[in-house]
Amino acid sequence: LIILLILNFYNPAFSSAKQKIISQMKITNILSFNFTQTVKDKNENGSCIVKYPKKIFCEYIGVNKKIIVSNGKSLVIKIKNSGNYYIYPLKKTPLELLLDKEYLISKINTLEPKDTDDQFLTFTIFENNNEFTIFFDKKNFNLVGWQTKDIYQNLSITFISSIKVNEKIDDRIFRLPTNN
């Protein structure tokens, strides 16, 4: 009886937080943000626009001025300075799942959040030999980052800030770049 009382006392808070996260995700169709990405102790910064499902456009600040674009099927990484680009099937990257809002909602529904540093609620998802963790702000329930392994199996941690939801965008940004 005591265990049941304790579970009922603590579980509704997480359940309520989980429902608020899901509600926030359901109303989000477009997400714009700045990011800091850390891979192998190297930080990169930039900005991104995500349009659900599965579209993303990111511009990195820095020497290479990298651009990442997904049209929902392919992911292109283009190095602006050199003009070189690399094309990957989106389904072979963790972004396939991270950019699928309905998939994330269904997974969050079945998982219990972990409280991290009294600042974040995290959900760790295992799928197709991939493991990734998504972070939500504990106060406003916004997505604030994720942790994955990149296409080279390096740990990649991305934190996002200056988040804007459902701003009008030009869909042409999701056109895959050409090599010129």
Backbone hydrogen bonds, N-H to C=O, Kabsch-Sander energy under -0.5 kcal/mol:
donor,donor_aa,acceptor,acceptor_aa,energy
5,L,1,L,-2.2
6,I,2,I,-2.5
7,L,3,I,-2.7
8,N,4,L,-2.5
9,F,5,L,-1.8
10,Y,6,I,-2.4
11,N,7,L,-2.7
13,A,10,Y,-0.8
14,F,10,Y,-1.2
15,S,11,N,-3.0
16,S,12,P,-3.0
17,A,13,A,-2.5
18,K,14,F,-3.0
19,Q,15,S,-2.3
20,K,16,S,-2.1
21,I,17,A,-2.4
22,I,18,K,-2.5
23,S,19,Q,-2.6
24,Q,20,K,-2.3
25,M,21,I,-2.4
26,K,22,I,-2.5
27,I,23,S,-1.4
28,T,24,Q,-0.5
28,T,25,M,-1.0
29,N,27,I,-0.6
31,L,50,V,-2.7
32,S,164,K,-2.8
33,F,48,C,-2.3
34,N,161,S,-2.6
35,F,46,G,-2.4
36,T,159,F,-2.2
37,Q,44,E,-3.2
38,T,157,I,-3.0
39,V,37,Q,-0.5
39,V,42,K,-2.3
40,K,155,L,-0.8
42,K,39,V,-1.4
44,E,37,Q,-2.4
45,N,61,I,-0.7
46,G,35,F,-1.6
47,S,59,E,-2.1
48,C,33,F,-3.0
49,I,57,F,-2.1
50,V,31,L,-3.1
51,K,55,K,-2.2
52,Y,29,N,-2.4
52,Y,50,V,-0.5
54,K,99,L,-3.2
55,K,51,K,-1.8
56,I,70,S,-1.2
57,F,49,I,-2.0
58,C,68,I,-2.8
59,E,47,S,-2.6
60,Y,66,K,-3.0
61,I,45,N,-3.2
67,I,78,K,-2.7
68,I,58,C,-2.3
69,V,76,V,-2.3
70,S,56,I,-2.6
71,N,74,S,-1.2
72,G,54,K,-0.6
72,G,74,S,-0.5
75,L,88,Y,-3.2
76,V,69,V,-3.0
77,I,86,Y,-2.6
78,K,67,I,-3.0
78,K,76,V,-0.6
79,I,84,N,-2.9
80,K,64,N,-0.5
80,K,65,K,-1.2
80,K,78,K,-0.8
81,N,64,N,-1.2
83,G,79,I,-2.7
86,Y,77,I,-2.5
88,Y,75,L,-2.8
90,L,73,K,-2.4
91,K,73,K,-0.5
92,K,89,P,-2.1
93,T,90,L,-2.2
96,E,90,L,-0.7
96,E,93,T,-1.4
97,L,94,P,-1.1
98,L,94,P,-2.1
99,L,95,L,-2.4
100,D,97,L,-1.4
101,K,99,L,-0.9
104,L,100,D,-2.4
105,I,101,K,-2.7
106,S,102,E,-2.3
107,K,103,Y,-2.3
108,I,104,L,-3.0
109,N,105,I,-2.2
110,T,106,S,-0.8
110,T,107,K,-1.0
111,L,107,K,-0.9
111,L,108,I,-0.7
114,K,122,T,-2.4
116,T,114,K,-0.6
116,T,120,F,-3.0
117,D,115,D,-0.6
119,Q,116,T,-2.4
120,F,116,T,-2.5
121,L,136,F,-2.4
122,T,114,K,-2.6
123,F,134,I,-1.9
125,I,123,F,-0.5
125,I,132,F,-3.4
127,E,130,N,-2.8
130,N,127,E,-2.2
132,F,125,I,-2.3
133,T,147,Q,-2.2
134,I,123,F,-2.4
135,F,145,G,-3.0
136,F,121,L,-2.3
137,D,142,N,-2.8
138,K,119,Q,-2.6
141,F,137,D,-1.8
144,V,135,F,-2.9
145,G,135,F,-1.1
146,W,158,T,-2.1
147,Q,133,T,-2.5
148,T,156,S,-2.7
150,D,154,N,-3.1
153,Q,150,D,-2.5
156,S,148,T,-3.5
157,I,38,T,-2.4
158,T,146,W,-3.0
159,F,36,T,-2.5
160,I,144,V,-2.4
161,S,34,N,-2.4
164,K,32,S,-2.8
166,N,30,I,-3.1
171,D,169,I,-0.7
173,I,170,D,-1.9
174,F,171,D,-1.7
175,R,172,R,-1.8
180,N,178,T,-1.5
